[in-house]
Structures are given as structure tokens and as C-alpha cells.
Amino acid sequence: MKFSAIFVASVALLAVFSPSVASSNSISISIGSAKGHCAVSNYGLFAGVDGGVAANIAFDLNPGLPFLGFIQDILSVNQVLKDVFPSTSVFNIVSKTDSQVKVSVVTQLSVPLPKGFSVIKTQSLIGANIAIGFTLDASVSISASMVSPVLSVESAGSVRLLKLEGGAFYRVIGSSFSEGRISAYLNDGSLAQGTYIFATVA
């Protein structure tokens, strides 16, 4: 019981006192201006990224006609966001070598959130599910930033992006929240790959 209490307290401290969340929209502005070769991919499927070339990839299920106008164009993240669905996430990916990148939706927690944190759900169904986060996989080390799907923030509190570390505890990732979407740089002191959860904290 003593060990469990210490562990729970440590989890809460790691989540609350990790690197600060942006107090303004500076992160979303910076990420929104990032340009790249545009592509689309389904959640759960790998997308190819050419080495040394920035890519802006829109992930959704059954990408349709709204995306066809910008494939292979060089556009900013904000320009891509104008033509996507509320369920779409957009990732800016840079890799030194050719790589394969996959984004999968998370629909349930594998580790409970620390006290005071609550999950945020996506506003729209993604397939048959409401998502509460995502997992980013890549074949090599990458630099990545992302803009989430539109979220349904129903509870009071500050919006956060949490990263699951070592399958045991969460760490707050610096992020900003604007127009219903979280924006974040995922290379926040560690590899970009991993599982991330949308959350609020009271």
C-alpha cells in the first residue's frame, strides 16, 4: 500500500510539474505556418515520408474529395486545415531518411489519468469510435508536430496533451488550444513516437 501511494503521488507530480503548457497561441501559430508537401492517409495505415523533405499529412478515415485539391502541393498546415473534416488531424513530419509514419486513434485508456485530469473526446466519430488520443509510430526517428481533430471540451479546466511514458505514467507536453484543436510539438524532450491523450485538468 505504501508503494502504491508513492507511485500515485509521483504520477500526479510528473503530470502537473512537467514542461509548461503555452499560455498563448504561439505554438498553434508556429505550427500552423509550417509548410510541407501535402499528402493524405487513413488512420492506422502507414504513409511514406521522403527523407529531407517536410511533409504535411492529413490523417482521417476514407479521405475523400475535399483532400484531392492539395495532394502534392506545398502548403502550410493552416492552409490544409481549411479543407479537412473535424475528424482530421494534420501532422508536419520531417525525417532525415525515407520513413514510414502511422497515426492510430486511441479509444480507451491503458493507464488511468492522474487525479484532477479528465479525458477529452473528439467531437466527431472516427469510424465507429470517439477518440481520446492517438499513437504515433515511425520506422525511424522523426521530428513531428501535430494539430488534433476538433475536440469536445465539456468540462471546465485547462486543455492539456499528455504523453504516456514507459507504459506507466503521463507527462504534460507543451501545447496550445485554438478553435477546438490542440497543437503541439511532439519532440518535447524525447522521441516523437508514442501514445498521447487529450485531457483537461481542473
C-alpha positions, 0 to 999 in steps of 0.5 A: 500500500505504501508503494502504491501511494508513492507511485500515485503521488509521483504520477500526479507530480510528473503530470502537473510539474512537467514542461509548461503548457503555452499560455498563448497561441504561439505554438498553434501559430508556429505550427500552423505556418509550417509548410510541407508537401501535402499528402493524405492517409487513413488512420492506422495505415502507414504513409511514406515520408521522403527523407529531407523533405517536410511533409504535411499529412492529413490523417482521417478515415476514407479521405475523400474529395475535399483532400484531392485539391492539395495532394502534392502541393506545398502548403502550410498546415493552416492552409490544409486545415481549411479543407479537412473534416473535424475528424482530421488531424494534420501532422508536419513530419520531417525525417532525415531518411525515407520513413514510414509514419502511422497515426492510430486513434486511441479509444480507451485508456491503458493507464488511468489519468492522474487525479484532477485530469479528465479525458477529452473526446473528439467531437466527431466519430472516427469510424465507429469510435470517439477518440481520446488520443492517438499513437504515433509510430515511425520506422525511424526517428522523426521530428513531428508536430501535430494539430488534433481533430476538433475536440469536445471540451465539456468540462471546465479546466485547462486543455492539456496533451499528455504523453504516456511514458514507459507504459506507466505514467503521463507527462504534460507536453507543451501545447496550445488550444485554438478553435477546438484543436490542440497543437503541439510539438511532439519532440518535447524532450524525447522521441516523437513516437508514442501514445498521447491523450487529450485531457483537461485538468481542473 
